[in-house]
Amino acid sequence: MMSIYVTKMFDRLDRIVYARYGSANNRLVEWVLEQNDGIELYGIVLPMGVSINLPEPPVKVAAVPVLPQLFLWD
């Protein structure tokens, strides 16, 4: 099911993708860019009133594993 989002003032694509899909990893943001021709021409902060197609993702978005923190000195 595809939804259409109309941008508001100071919207950014990564935040829109996170709100819609629950993740903003690079593959998902790039995939949304591919679905919306020319949206990259607006830059990082999108102007008000731009329609963005947000279809269902082609595959389930996997969470990136978090590595344990490593200390060189204790």
mmCIF file of the N, C-alpha and C atoms, coordinates in Angstrom:
data_MODEL
# 
_entry.id   MODEL 
# 
loop_
_atom_site.group_PDB 
_atom_site.id 
_atom_site.type_symbol 
_atom_site.label_atom_id 
_atom_site.label_alt_id 
_atom_site.label_comp_id 
_atom_site.label_asym_id 
_atom_site.label_entity_id 
_atom_site.label_seq_id 
_atom_site.pdbx_PDB_ins_code 
_atom_site.Cartn_x 
_atom_site.Cartn_y 
_atom_site.Cartn_z 
_atom_site.occupancy 
_atom_site.B_iso_or_equiv 
_atom_site.pdbx_formal_charge 
_atom_site.auth_seq_id 
_atom_site.auth_comp_id 
_atom_site.auth_asym_id 
_atom_site.auth_atom_id 
_atom_site.pdbx_PDB_model_num 
ATOM 1   N N  . MET A 1 1  ? 0.829  -1.175 0.000  1.00 0.00 ? 1  MET A N  1 
ATOM 2   C CA . MET A 1 1  ? 0.000  0.000  0.000  1.00 0.00 ? 1  MET A CA 1 
ATOM 3   C C  . MET A 1 1  ? 0.882  1.251  0.000  1.00 0.00 ? 1  MET A C  1 
ATOM 4   N N  . MET A 1 2  ? 0.694  2.102  -0.950 1.00 0.00 ? 2  MET A N  1 
ATOM 5   C CA . MET A 1 2  ? 1.508  3.298  -1.064 1.00 0.00 ? 2  MET A CA 1 
ATOM 6   C C  . MET A 1 2  ? 0.817  4.466  -0.367 1.00 0.00 ? 2  MET A C  1 
ATOM 7   N N  . SER A 1 3  ? 1.615  5.244  0.338  1.00 0.00 ? 3  SER A N  1 
ATOM 8   C CA . SER A 1 3  ? 1.083  6.468  0.928  1.00 0.00 ? 3  SER A CA 1 
ATOM 9   C C  . SER A 1 3  ? 1.851  7.651  0.355  1.00 0.00 ? 3  SER A C  1 
ATOM 10  N N  . ILE A 1 4  ? 1.227  8.792  0.374  1.00 0.00 ? 4  ILE A N  1 
ATOM 11  C CA . ILE A 1 4  ? 1.852  10.013 -0.124 1.00 0.00 ? 4  ILE A CA 1 
ATOM 12  C C  . ILE A 1 4  ? 1.969  10.977 1.036  1.00 0.00 ? 4  ILE A C  1 
ATOM 13  N N  . TYR A 1 5  ? 3.165  11.484 1.215  1.00 0.00 ? 5  TYR A N  1 
ATOM 14  C CA . TYR A 1 5  ? 3.438  12.446 2.283  1.00 0.00 ? 5  TYR A CA 1 
ATOM 15  C C  . TYR A 1 5  ? 3.704  13.798 1.637  1.00 0.00 ? 5  TYR A C  1 
ATOM 16  N N  . VAL A 1 6  ? 3.071  14.843 2.139  1.00 0.00 ? 6  VAL A N  1 
ATOM 17  C CA . VAL A 1 6  ? 3.304  16.202 1.661  1.00 0.00 ? 6  VAL A CA 1 
ATOM 18  C C  . VAL A 1 6  ? 4.156  16.910 2.714  1.00 0.00 ? 6  VAL A C  1 
ATOM 19  N N  . THR A 1 7  ? 5.305  17.413 2.273  1.00 0.00 ? 7  THR A N  1 
ATOM 20  C CA . THR A 1 7  ? 6.270  17.975 3.210  1.00 0.00 ? 7  THR A CA 1 
ATOM 21  C C  . THR A 1 7  ? 5.758  19.237 3.889  1.00 0.00 ? 7  THR A C  1 
ATOM 22  N N  . LYS A 1 8  ? 6.254  19.398 5.112  1.00 0.00 ? 8  LYS A N  1 
ATOM 23  C CA . LYS A 1 8  ? 5.982  20.592 5.901  1.00 0.00 ? 8  LYS A CA 1 
ATOM 24  C C  . LYS A 1 8  ? 7.296  21.369 6.016  1.00 0.00 ? 8  LYS A C  1 
ATOM 25  N N  . MET A 1 9  ? 7.244  22.502 6.634  1.00 0.00 ? 9  MET A N  1 
ATOM 26  C CA . MET A 1 9  ? 8.433  23.335 6.774  1.00 0.00 ? 9  MET A CA 1 
ATOM 27  C C  . MET A 1 9  ? 9.528  22.593 7.541  1.00 0.00 ? 9  MET A C  1 
ATOM 28  N N  . PHE A 1 10 ? 10.737 22.628 7.036  1.00 0.00 ? 10 PHE A N  1 
ATOM 29  C CA . PHE A 1 10 ? 11.945 22.042 7.634  1.00 0.00 ? 10 PHE A CA 1 
ATOM 30  C C  . PHE A 1 10 ? 11.960 20.509 7.641  1.00 0.00 ? 10 PHE A C  1 
ATOM 31  N N  . ASP A 1 11 ? 11.168 19.861 6.806  1.00 0.00 ? 11 ASP A N  1 
ATOM 32  C CA . ASP A 1 11 ? 11.200 18.397 6.712  1.00 0.00 ? 11 ASP A CA 1 
ATOM 33  C C  . ASP A 1 11 ? 12.479 17.929 6.037  1.00 0.00 ? 11 ASP A C  1 
ATOM 34  N N  . ARG A 1 12 ? 12.966 16.764 6.487  1.00 0.00 ? 12 ARG A N  1 
ATOM 35  C CA . ARG A 1 12 ? 14.115 16.102 5.857  1.00 0.00 ? 12 ARG A CA 1 
ATOM 36  C C  . ARG A 1 12 ? 13.696 14.686 5.500  1.00 0.00 ? 12 ARG A C  1 
ATOM 37  N N  . LEU A 1 13 ? 14.236 14.171 4.407  1.00 0.00 ? 13 LEU A N  1 
ATOM 38  C CA . LEU A 1 13 ? 13.821 12.853 3.936  1.00 0.00 ? 13 LEU A CA 1 
ATOM 39  C C  . LEU A 1 13 ? 14.156 11.761 4.940  1.00 0.00 ? 13 LEU A C  1 
ATOM 40  N N  . ASP A 1 14 ? 15.312 11.814 5.577  1.00 0.00 ? 14 ASP A N  1 
ATOM 41  C CA . ASP A 1 14 ? 15.665 10.764 6.530  1.00 0.00 ? 14 ASP A CA 1 
ATOM 42  C C  . ASP A 1 14 ? 14.684 10.720 7.702  1.00 0.00 ? 14 ASP A C  1 
ATOM 43  N N  . ARG A 1 15 ? 14.205 11.859 8.152  1.00 0.00 ? 15 ARG A N  1 
ATOM 44  C CA . ARG A 1 15 ? 13.229 11.887 9.245  1.00 0.00 ? 15 ARG A CA 1 
ATOM 45  C C  . ARG A 1 15 ? 11.864 11.377 8.791  1.00 0.00 ? 15 ARG A C  1 
ATOM 46  N N  . ILE A 1 16 ? 11.494 11.702 7.554  1.00 0.00 ? 16 ILE A N  1 
ATOM 47  C CA . ILE A 1 16 ? 10.227 11.216 6.998  1.00 0.00 ? 16 ILE A CA 1 
ATOM 48  C C  . ILE A 1 16 ? 10.264 9.699  6.869  1.00 0.00 ? 16 ILE A C  1 
ATOM 49  N N  . VAL A 1 17 ? 11.378 9.169  6.361  1.00 0.00 ? 17 VAL A N  1 
ATOM 50  C CA . VAL A 1 17 ? 11.542 7.718  6.201  1.00 0.00 ? 17 VAL A CA 1 
ATOM 51  C C  . VAL A 1 17 ? 11.504 7.034  7.570  1.00 0.00 ? 17 VAL A C  1 
ATOM 52  N N  . TYR A 1 18 ? 12.161 7.615  8.566  1.00 0.00 ? 18 TYR A N  1 
ATOM 53  C CA . TYR A 1 18 ? 12.155 7.018  9.903  1.00 0.00 ? 18 TYR A CA 1 
ATOM 54  C C  . TYR A 1 18 ? 10.745 6.983  10.484 1.00 0.00 ? 18 TYR A C  1 
ATOM 55  N N  . ALA A 1 19 ? 10.001 8.073  10.316 1.00 0.00 ? 19 ALA A N  1 
ATOM 56  C CA . ALA A 1 19 ? 8.640  8.130  10.854 1.00 0.00 ? 19 ALA A CA 1 
ATOM 57  C C  . ALA A 1 19 ? 7.737  7.114  10.165 1.00 0.00 ? 19 ALA A C  1 
ATOM 58  N N  . ARG A 1 20 ? 7.946  6.872  8.869  1.00 0.00 ? 20 ARG A N  1 
ATOM 59  C CA . ARG A 1 20 ? 7.077  5.961  8.105  1.00 0.00 ? 20 ARG A CA 1 
ATOM 60  C C  . ARG A 1 20 ? 7.445  4.497  8.310  1.00 0.00 ? 20 ARG A C  1 
ATOM 61  N N  . TYR A 1 21 ? 8.762  4.201  8.270  1.00 0.00 ? 21 TYR A N  1 
ATOM 62  C CA . TYR A 1 21 ? 9.214  2.807  8.275  1.00 0.00 ? 21 TYR A CA 1 
ATOM 63  C C  . TYR A 1 21 ? 9.864  2.366  9.583  1.00 0.00 ? 21 TYR A C  1 
ATOM 64  N N  . GLY A 1 22 ? 10.138 3.280  10.505 1.00 0.00 ? 22 GLY A N  1 
ATOM 65  C CA . GLY A 1 22 ? 10.760 2.909  11.773 1.00 0.00 ? 22 GLY A CA 1 
ATOM 66  C C  . GLY A 1 22 ? 12.253 2.724  11.684 1.00 0.00 ? 22 GLY A C  1 
ATOM 67  N N  . SER A 1 23 ? 12.840 3.068  10.545 1.00 0.00 ? 23 SER A N  1 
ATOM 68  C CA . SER A 1 23 ? 14.277 2.971  10.349 1.00 0.00 ? 23 SER A CA 1 
ATOM 69  C C  . SER A 1 23 ? 14.669 3.989  9.295  1.00 0.00 ? 23 SER A C  1 
ATOM 70  N N  . ALA A 1 24 ? 15.887 4.471  9.395  1.00 0.00 ? 24 ALA A N  1 
ATOM 71  C CA . ALA A 1 24 ? 16.381 5.409  8.389  1.00 0.00 ? 24 ALA A CA 1 
ATOM 72  C C  . ALA A 1 24 ? 17.767 4.985  7.916  1.00 0.00 ? 24 ALA A C  1 
ATOM 73  N N  . ASN A 1 25 ? 17.960 3.665  7.791  1.00 0.00 ? 25 ASN A N  1 
ATOM 74  C CA . ASN A 1 25 ? 19.264 3.220  7.313  1.00 0.00 ? 25 ASN A CA 1 
ATOM 75  C C  . ASN A 1 25 ? 19.458 3.666  5.864  1.00 0.00 ? 25 ASN A C  1 
ATOM 76  N N  . ASN A 1 26 ? 20.699 3.700  5.424  1.00 0.00 ? 26 ASN A N  1 
ATOM 77  C CA . ASN A 1 26 ? 21.019 4.255  4.106  1.00 0.00 ? 26 ASN A CA 1 
ATOM 78  C C  . ASN A 1 26 ? 20.299 3.546  2.965  1.00 0.00 ? 26 ASN A C  1 
ATOM 79  N N  . ARG A 1 27 ? 20.161 2.240  3.047  1.00 0.00 ? 27 ARG A N  1 
ATOM 80  C CA . ARG A 1 27 ? 19.498 1.518  1.955  1.00 0.00 ? 27 ARG A CA 1 
ATOM 81  C C  . ARG A 1 27 ? 18.042 1.933  1.803  1.00 0.00 ? 27 ARG A C  1 
ATOM 82  N N  . LEU A 1 28 ? 17.375 2.165  2.890  1.00 0.00 ? 28 LEU A N  1 
ATOM 83  C CA . LEU A 1 28 ? 15.964 2.526  2.853  1.00 0.00 ? 28 LEU A CA 1 
ATOM 84  C C  . LEU A 1 28 ? 15.771 3.956  2.347  1.00 0.00 ? 28 LEU A C  1 
ATOM 85  N N  . VAL A 1 29 ? 16.616 4.875  2.786  1.00 0.00 ? 29 VAL A N  1 
ATOM 86  C CA . VAL A 1 29 ? 16.531 6.257  2.301  1.00 0.00 ? 29 VAL A CA 1 
ATOM 87  C C  . VAL A 1 29 ? 16.840 6.298  0.806  1.00 0.00 ? 29 VAL A C  1 
ATOM 88  N N  . GLU A 1 30 ? 17.857 5.573  0.370  1.00 0.00 ? 30 GLU A N  1 
ATOM 89  C CA . GLU A 1 30 ? 18.194 5.518  -1.058 1.00 0.00 ? 30 GLU A CA 1 
ATOM 90  C C  . GLU A 1 30 ? 17.054 4.910  -1.860 1.00 0.00 ? 30 GLU A C  1 
ATOM 91  N N  . TRP A 1 31 ? 16.408 3.901  -1.314 1.00 0.00 ? 31 TRP A N  1 
ATOM 92  C CA . TRP A 1 31 ? 15.292 3.267  -2.017 1.00 0.00 ? 31 TRP A CA 1 
ATOM 93  C C  . TRP A 1 31 ? 14.146 4.256  -2.210 1.00 0.00 ? 31 TRP A C  1 
ATOM 94  N N  . VAL A 1 32 ? 13.842 5.057  -1.176 1.00 0.00 ? 32 VAL A N  1 
ATOM 95  C CA . VAL A 1 32 ? 12.789 6.076  -1.295 1.00 0.00 ? 32 VAL A CA 1 
ATOM 96  C C  . VAL A 1 32 ? 13.206 7.136  -2.308 1.00 0.00 ? 32 VAL A C  1 
ATOM 97  N N  . LEU A 1 33 ? 14.474 7.493  -2.344 1.00 0.00 ? 33 LEU A N  1 
ATOM 98  C CA . LEU A 1 33 ? 14.966 8.433  -3.360 1.00 0.00 ? 33 LEU A CA 1 
ATOM 99  C C  . LEU A 1 33 ? 14.730 7.892  -4.770 1.00 0.00 ? 33 LEU A C  1 
ATOM 100 N N  . GLU A 1 34 ? 14.970 6.599  -4.960 1.00 0.00 ? 34 GLU A N  1 
ATOM 101 C CA . GLU A 1 34 ? 14.747 5.980  -6.276 1.00 0.00 ? 34 GLU A CA 1 
ATOM 102 C C  . GLU A 1 34 ? 13.269 5.998  -6.668 1.00 0.00 ? 34 GLU A C  1 
ATOM 103 N N  . GLN A 1 35 ? 12.385 5.942  -5.704 1.00 0.00 ? 35 GLN A N  1 
ATOM 104 C CA . GLN A 1 35 ? 10.950 5.930  -5.974 1.00 0.00 ? 35 GLN A CA 1 
ATOM 105 C C  . GLN A 1 35 ? 10.402 7.326  -6.292 1.00 0.00 ? 35 GLN A C  1 
ATOM 106 N N  . ASN A 1 36 ? 11.194 8.357  -6.027 1.00 0.00 ? 36 ASN A N  1 
ATOM 107 C CA . ASN A 1 36 ? 10.752 9.744  -6.196 1.00 0.00 ? 36 ASN A CA 1 
ATOM 108 C C  . ASN A 1 36 ? 11.771 10.493 -7.056 1.00 0.00 ? 36 ASN A C  1 
ATOM 109 N N  . ASP A 1 37 ? 11.585 10.451 -8.356 1.00 0.00 ? 37 ASP A N  1 
ATOM 110 C CA . ASP A 1 37 ? 12.517 11.105 -9.277 1.00 0.00 ? 37 ASP A CA 1 
ATOM 111 C C  . ASP A 1 37 ? 12.603 12.600 -9.017 1.00 0.00 ? 37 ASP A C  1 
ATOM 112 N N  . GLY A 1 38 ? 13.828 13.099 -8.938 1.00 0.00 ? 38 GLY A N  1 
ATOM 113 C CA . GLY A 1 38 ? 14.069 14.526 -8.814 1.00 0.00 ? 38 GLY A CA 1 
ATOM 114 C C  . GLY A 1 38 ? 14.023 15.086 -7.413 1.00 0.00 ? 38 GLY A C  1 
ATOM 115 N N  . ILE A 1 39 ? 13.678 14.272 -6.424 1.00 0.00 ? 39 ILE A N  1 
ATOM 116 C CA . ILE A 1 39 ? 13.584 14.802 -5.066 1.00 0.00 ? 39 ILE A CA 1 
ATOM 117 C C  . ILE A 1 39 ? 14.953 15.191 -4.510 1.00 0.00 ? 39 ILE A C  1 
ATOM 118 N N  . GLU A 1 40 ? 16.015 14.569 -5.002 1.00 0.00 ? 40 GLU A N  1 
ATOM 119 C CA . GLU A 1 40 ? 17.360 14.888 -4.513 1.00 0.00 ? 40 GLU A CA 1 
ATOM 120 C C  . GLU A 1 40 ? 17.781 16.302 -4.921 1.00 0.00 ? 40 GLU A C  1 
ATOM 121 N N  . LEU A 1 41 ? 17.124 16.891 -5.896 1.00 0.00 ? 41 LEU A N  1 
ATOM 122 C CA . LEU A 1 41 ? 17.460 18.240 -6.344 1.00 0.00 ? 41 LEU A CA 1 
ATOM 123 C C  . LEU A 1 41 ? 17.080 19.309 -5.318 1.00 0.00 ? 41 LEU A C  1 
ATOM 124 N N  . TYR A 1 42 ? 16.222 18.977 -4.375 1.00 0.00 ? 42 TYR A N  1 
ATOM 125 C CA . TYR A 1 42 ? 15.808 19.945 -3.354 1.00 0.00 ? 42 TYR A CA 1 
ATOM 126 C C  . TYR A 1 42 ? 16.847 20.129 -2.262 1.00 0.00 ? 42 TYR A C  1 
ATOM 127 N N  . GLY A 1 43 ? 17.740 19.183 -2.092 1.00 0.00 ? 43 GLY A N  1 
ATOM 128 C CA . GLY A 1 43 ? 18.743 19.283 -1.037 1.00 0.00 ? 43 GLY A CA 1 
ATOM 129 C C  . GLY A 1 43 ? 18.293 18.572 0.222  1.00 0.00 ? 43 GLY A C  1 
ATOM 130 N N  . ILE A 1 44 ? 18.980 18.864 1.320  1.00 0.00 ? 44 ILE A N  1 
ATOM 131 C CA . ILE A 1 44 ? 18.723 18.160 2.579  1.00 0.00 ? 44 ILE A CA 1 
ATOM 132 C C  . ILE A 1 44 ? 17.387 18.574 3.194  1.00 0.00 ? 44 ILE A C  1 
ATOM 133 N N  . VAL A 1 45 ? 17.155 19.871 3.313  1.00 0.00 ? 45 VAL A N  1 
ATOM 134 C CA . VAL A 1 45 ? 15.897 20.366 3.882  1.00 0.00 ? 45 VAL A CA 1 
ATOM 135 C C  . VAL A 1 45 ? 14.932 20.586 2.722  1.00 0.00 ? 45 VAL A C  1 
ATOM 136 N N  . LEU A 1 46 ? 13.830 19.845 2.746  1.00 0.00 ? 46 LEU A N  1 
ATOM 137 C CA . LEU A 1 46 ? 12.866 19.897 1.649  1.00 0.00 ? 46 LEU A CA 1 
ATOM 138 C C  . LEU A 1 46 ? 11.940 21.100 1.793  1.00 0.00 ? 46 LEU A C  1 
ATOM 139 N N  . PRO A 1 47 ? 11.561 21.711 0.672  1.00 0.00 ? 47 PRO A N  1 
ATOM 140 C CA . PRO A 1 47 ? 10.609 22.825 0.762  1.00 0.00 ? 47 PRO A CA 1 
ATOM 141 C C  . PRO A 1 47 ? 9.212  22.318 1.099  1.00 0.00 ? 47 PRO A C  1 
ATOM 142 N N  . MET A 1 48 ? 8.379  23.219 1.536  1.00 0.00 ? 48 MET A N  1 
ATOM 143 C CA . MET A 1 48 ? 7.003  22.889 1.879  1.00 0.00 ? 48 MET A CA 1 
ATOM 144 C C  . MET A 1 48 ? 6.209  22.518 0.625  1.00 0.00 ? 48 MET A C  1 
ATOM 145 N N  . GLY A 1 49 ? 5.343  21.502 0.746  1.00 0.00 ? 49 GLY A N  1 
ATOM 146 C CA . GLY A 1 49 ? 4.417  21.167 -0.323 1.00 0.00 ? 49 GLY A CA 1 
ATOM 147 C C  . GLY A 1 49 ? 4.903  20.150 -1.340 1.00 0.00 ? 49 GLY A C  1 
ATOM 148 N N  . VAL A 1 50 ? 6.037  19.495 -1.106 1.00 0.00 ? 50 VAL A N  1 
ATOM 149 C CA . VAL A 1 50 ? 6.537  18.466 -2.023 1.00 0.00 ? 50 VAL A CA 1 
ATOM 150 C C  . VAL A 1 50 ? 5.857  17.145 -1.683 1.00 0.00 ? 50 VAL A C  1 
ATOM 151 N N  . SER A 1 51 ? 5.294  16.472 -2.684 1.00 0.00 ? 51 SER A N  1 
ATOM 152 C CA . SER A 1 51 ? 4.661  15.164 -2.485 1.00 0.00 ? 51 SER A CA 1 
ATOM 153 C C  . SER A 1 51 ? 5.704  14.069 -2.613 1.00 0.00 ? 51 SER A C  1 
ATOM 154 N N  . ILE A 1 52 ? 5.757  13.203 -1.616 1.00 0.00 ? 52 ILE A N  1 
ATOM 155 C CA . ILE A 1 52 ? 6.714  12.102 -1.605 1.00 0.00 ? 52 ILE A CA 1 
ATOM 156 C C  . ILE A 1 52 ? 5.939  10.795 -1.545 1.00 0.00 ? 52 ILE A C  1 
ATOM 157 N N  . ASN A 1 53 ? 6.206  9.902  -2.495 1.00 0.00 ? 53 ASN A N  1 
ATOM 158 C CA . ASN A 1 53 ? 5.593  8.574  -2.502 1.00 0.00 ? 53 ASN A CA 1 
ATOM 159 C C  . ASN A 1 53 ? 6.336  7.685  -1.522 1.00 0.00 ? 53 ASN A C  1 
ATOM 160 N N  . LEU A 1 54 ? 5.602  7.061  -0.618 1.00 0.00 ? 54 LEU A N  1 
ATOM 161 C CA . LEU A 1 54 ? 6.187  6.165  0.379  1.00 0.00 ? 54 LEU A CA 1 
ATOM 162 C C  . LEU A 1 54 ? 5.523  4.791  0.274  1.00 0.00 ? 54 LEU A C  1 
ATOM 163 N N  . PRO A 1 55 ? 5.944  3.977  -0.714 1.00 0.00 ? 55 PRO A N  1 
ATOM 164 C CA . PRO A 1 55 ? 5.356  2.648  -0.857 1.00 0.00 ? 55 PRO A CA 1 
ATOM 165 C C  . PRO A 1 55 ? 5.884  1.686  0.194  1.00 0.00 ? 55 PRO A C  1 
ATOM 166 N N  . GLU A 1 56 ? 5.286  0.518  0.245  1.00 0.00 ? 56 GLU A N  1 
ATOM 167 C CA . GLU A 1 56 ? 5.780  -0.524 1.143  1.00 0.00 ? 56 GLU A CA 1 
ATOM 168 C C  . GLU A 1 56 ? 7.187  -0.920 0.704  1.00 0.00 ? 56 GLU A C  1 
ATOM 169 N N  . PRO A 1 57 ? 8.087  -1.145 1.659  1.00 0.00 ? 57 PRO A N  1 
ATOM 170 C CA . PRO A 1 57 ? 9.458  -1.531 1.284  1.00 0.00 ? 57 PRO A CA 1 
ATOM 171 C C  . PRO A 1 57 ? 9.477  -2.903 0.624  1.00 0.00 ? 57 PRO A C  1 
ATOM 172 N N  . PRO A 1 58 ? 10.413 -3.129 -0.313 1.00 0.00 ? 58 PRO A N  1 
ATOM 173 C CA . PRO A 1 58 ? 10.462 -4.411 -1.027 1.00 0.00 ? 58 PRO A CA 1 
ATOM 174 C C  . PRO A 1 58 ? 10.824 -5.594 -0.130 1.00 0.00 ? 58 PRO A C  1 
ATOM 175 N N  . VAL A 1 59 ? 11.606 -5.355 0.901  1.00 0.00 ? 59 VAL A N  1 
ATOM 176 C CA . VAL A 1 59 ? 11.994 -6.409 1.855  1.00 0.00 ? 59 VAL A CA 1 
ATOM 177 C C  . VAL A 1 59 ? 11.897 -5.835 3.256  1.00 0.00 ? 59 VAL A C  1 
ATOM 178 N N  . LYS A 1 60 ? 11.838 -6.729 4.225  1.00 0.00 ? 60 LYS A N  1 
ATOM 179 C CA . LYS A 1 60 ? 11.801 -6.285 5.605  1.00 0.00 ? 60 LYS A CA 1 
ATOM 180 C C  . LYS A 1 60 ? 13.131 -5.623 5.955  1.00 0.00 ? 60 LYS A C  1 
ATOM 181 N N  . VAL A 1 61 ? 13.073 -4.515 6.639  1.00 0.00 ? 61 VAL A N  1 
ATOM 182 C CA . VAL A 1 61 ? 14.273 -3.792 7.034  1.00 0.00 ? 61 VAL A CA 1 
ATOM 183 C C  . VAL A 1 61 ? 14.850 -4.447 8.278  1.00 0.00 ? 61 VAL A C  1 
ATOM 184 N N  . ALA A 1 62 ? 16.077 -4.918 8.154  1.00 0.00 ? 62 ALA A N  1 
ATOM 185 C CA . ALA A 1 62 ? 16.736 -5.576 9.282  1.00 0.00 ? 62 ALA A CA 1 
ATOM 186 C C  . ALA A 1 62 ? 17.485 -4.544 10.111 1.00 0.00 ? 62 ALA A C  1 
ATOM 187 N N  . ALA A 1 63 ? 17.448 -4.706 11.391 1.00 0.00 ? 63 ALA A N  1 
ATOM 188 C CA . ALA A 1 63 ? 18.172 -3.800 12.282 1.00 0.00 ? 63 ALA A CA 1 
ATOM 189 C C  . ALA A 1 63 ? 19.664 -4.091 12.193 1.00 0.00 ? 63 ALA A C  1 
ATOM 190 N N  . VAL A 1 64 ? 20.454 -3.057 12.244 1.00 0.00 ? 64 VAL A N  1 
ATOM 191 C CA . VAL A 1 64 ? 21.907 -3.202 12.218 1.00 0.00 ? 64 VAL A CA 1 
ATOM 192 C C  . VAL A 1 64 ? 22.356 -3.609 13.610 1.00 0.00 ? 64 VAL A C  1 
ATOM 193 N N  . PRO A 1 65 ? 23.142 -4.702 13.722 1.00 0.00 ? 65 PRO A N  1 
ATOM 194 C CA . PRO A 1 65 ? 23.564 -5.130 15.054 1.00 0.00 ? 65 PRO A CA 1 
ATOM 195 C C  . PRO A 1 65 ? 24.491 -4.097 15.702 1.00 0.00 ? 65 PRO A C  1 
ATOM 196 N N  . VAL A 1 66 ? 24.357 -3.924 16.998 1.00 0.00 ? 66 VAL A N  1 
ATOM 197 C CA . VAL A 1 66 ? 25.192 -2.993 17.744 1.00 0.00 ? 66 VAL A CA 1 
ATOM 198 C C  . VAL A 1 66 ? 26.356 -3.781 18.323 1.00 0.00 ? 66 VAL A C  1 
ATOM 199 N N  . LEU A 1 67 ? 27.565 -3.306 18.041 1.00 0.00 ? 67 LEU A N  1 
ATOM 200 C CA . LEU A 1 67 ? 28.755 -3.975 18.552 1.00 0.00 ? 67 LEU A CA 1 
ATOM 201 C C  . LEU A 1 67 ? 29.044 -3.504 19.970 1.00 0.00 ? 67 LEU A C  1 
ATOM 202 N N  . PRO A 1 68 ? 29.585 -4.404 20.811 1.00 0.00 ? 68 PRO A N  1 
ATOM 203 C CA . PRO A 1 68 ? 29.903 -3.986 22.176 1.00 0.00 ? 68 PRO A CA 1 
ATOM 204 C C  . PRO A 1 68 ? 31.024 -2.942 22.161 1.00 0.00 ? 68 PRO A C  1 
ATOM 205 N N  . GLN A 1 69 ? 31.002 -2.070 23.161 1.00 0.00 ? 69 GLN A N  1 
ATOM 206 C CA . GLN A 1 69 ? 31.999 -1.019 23.249 1.00 0.00 ? 69 GLN A CA 1 
ATOM 207 C C  . GLN A 1 69 ? 33.331 -1.612 23.672 1.00 0.00 ? 69 GLN A C  1 
ATOM 208 N N  . LEU A 1 70 ? 34.411 -1.157 23.047 1.00 0.00 ? 70 LEU A N  1 
ATOM 209 C CA . LEU A 1 70 ? 35.752 -1.661 23.319 1.00 0.00 ? 70 LEU A CA 1 
ATOM 210 C C  . LEU A 1 70 ? 36.594 -0.567 23.934 1.00 0.00 ? 70 LEU A C  1 
ATOM 211 N N  . PHE A 1 71 ? 37.223 -0.863 25.062 1.00 0.00 ? 71 PHE A N  1 
ATOM 212 C CA . PHE A 1 71 ? 38.091 0.102  25.735 1.00 0.00 ? 71 PHE A CA 1 
ATOM 213 C C  . PHE A 1 71 ? 39.536 -0.359 25.580 1.00 0.00 ? 71 PHE A C  1 
ATOM 214 N N  . LEU A 1 72 ? 40.413 0.543  25.187 1.00 0.00 ? 72 LEU A N  1 
ATOM 215 C CA . LEU A 1 72 ? 41.835 0.205  25.056 1.00 0.00 ? 72 LEU A CA 1 
ATOM 216 C C  . LEU A 1 72 ? 42.520 0.145  26.427 1.00 0.00 ? 72 LEU A C  1 
ATOM 217 N N  . TRP A 1 73 ? 42.058 0.993  27.345 1.00 0.00 ? 73 TRP A N  1 
ATOM 218 C CA . TRP A 1 73 ? 42.626 1.008  28.691 1.00 0.00 ? 73 TRP A CA 1 
ATOM 219 C C  . TRP A 1 73 ? 41.492 0.935  29.708 1.00 0.00 ? 73 TRP A C  1 
ATOM 220 N N  . ASP A 1 74 ? 41.721 0.248  30.782 1.00 0.00 ? 74 ASP A N  1 
ATOM 221 C CA . ASP A 1 74 ? 40.704 0.153  31.843 1.00 0.00 ? 74 ASP A CA 1 
ATOM 222 C C  . ASP A 1 74 ? 40.926 1.175  32.907 1.00 0.00 ? 74 ASP A C  1 
# 
